[in-house]
Structures are given as C-alpha cells and as structure tokens.
Amino acid sequence: QVQLRESGPGLVKSSQTLSLTCTVSGGSISTNSYYWTWIHQPPGKGLEWIGYIDYIDVTVYSPSLKSRASISRDTSKNQFTLQLSAVTDEATAVYYCARGGHQYIDQWSYWGQGTQVTVSS
C-alpha cells in the first residue's frame, strides 16, 4: 500500500519561502508512469493544483504559481519536495501531496493526510 506523508514547518513568514517534504512509502517515486503532485486547499476554498514531478524528474506547474514554485525529488530518500517562494497570506492552506498528475483527480487513490501551513506577518 502506497502511503504519503507531508512534513515541514507549519508557519511561514510572509515573503519567505514555504518548504514541504512528502515522504513516500510502499512504492517508488521512480516507478514508471506515476506522477507526484502537490495540491493545496485554502480555507473555505477548493483544492488547487500546484504542480507535479514525474517519474523521470520532469516538473509541471500551475501557470499561476510557475514563477514561484519548485518541485524536486530525492530518489534515495523516496521523497519529493515543494518550495514556494515569496509567499503571501494566500498561501495559507492545507497542503497535500498525492500520487496523481494534474487530471483525473477524482481517481487518485493515494494522498497524504495534509498539513496546515499558515503564513504570518
């Protein structure tokens, strides 16, 4: 069974960089055909796709966040990370990592439990 777990600071100062790590167990992030994705959900809003890193290290980002988001991976640790620079209070959200891509989200089976990140000023 694939399991994902988000970790990182729960509080980030405005204008600084948000950094989160997703640790994957029960499956390799290098497994053919799979995509590893970051999504967040601001309070009272729906899920917002941030971007993914695929099994050969290709990244794709939401156009609205492309200039500030960076997803990377460490295959030796079976982890992938999110860095979001220059955050504002709009980045306050629950952040999820998931095995997916950027479509068919209703069919994604494996998600982390989510971690709350709050931007402070």
Secondary structure as the mmCIF struct_conf table of DSSP 4:
data_model
#
loop_
_struct_conf.conf_type_id
_struct_conf.id
_struct_conf.beg_label_comp_id
_struct_conf.beg_label_asym_id
_struct_conf.beg_label_seq_id
_struct_conf.end_label_comp_id
_struct_conf.end_label_asym_id
_struct_conf.end_label_seq_id
STRN STRN1 GLN A 3 SER A 7
BEND BEND1 GLY A 8 GLY A 8
BEND BEND2 GLY A 10 GLY A 10
STRN STRN2 LEU A 11 LYS A 13
TURN_TY1_P TURN_TY1_P1 SER A 14 SER A 15
BEND BEND3 GLN A 16 GLN A 16
STRN STRN3 LEU A 18 SER A 25
BEND BEND4 GLY A 26 GLY A 27
TURN_TY1_P TURN_TY1_P2 ILE A 29 SER A 30
BEND BEND5 THR A 31 THR A 31
TURN_TY1_P TURN_TY1_P3 ASN A 32 SER A 33
STRN STRN4 TYR A 35 GLN A 41
TURN_TY1_P TURN_TY1_P4 PRO A 43 GLY A 44
BEND BEND6 LYS A 45 LYS A 45
STRN STRN5 GLU A 48 ASP A 54
TURN_TY1_P TURN_TY1_P5 TYR A 55 ILE A 56
BEND BEND7 ASP A 57 ASP A 57
STRN STRN6 THR A 59 TYR A 61
TURN_TY1_P TURN_TY1_P6 PRO A 63 ARG A 68
STRN STRN7 ALA A 69 ASP A 74
TURN_TY1_P TURN_TY1_P7 THR A 75 ASN A 78
STRN STRN8 GLN A 79 LEU A 84
BEND BEND8 ALA A 86 ALA A 86
HELX_RH_3T_P HELX_RH_3T_P1 ASP A 89 ALA A 91
STRN STRN9 ALA A 93 GLY A 100
BEND BEND9 HIS A 102 GLN A 103
HELX_RH_3T_P HELX_RH_3T_P2 ILE A 105 GLN A 107
STRN STRN10 TYR A 110 TRP A 111
STRN STRN11 THR A 115 SER A 120
#
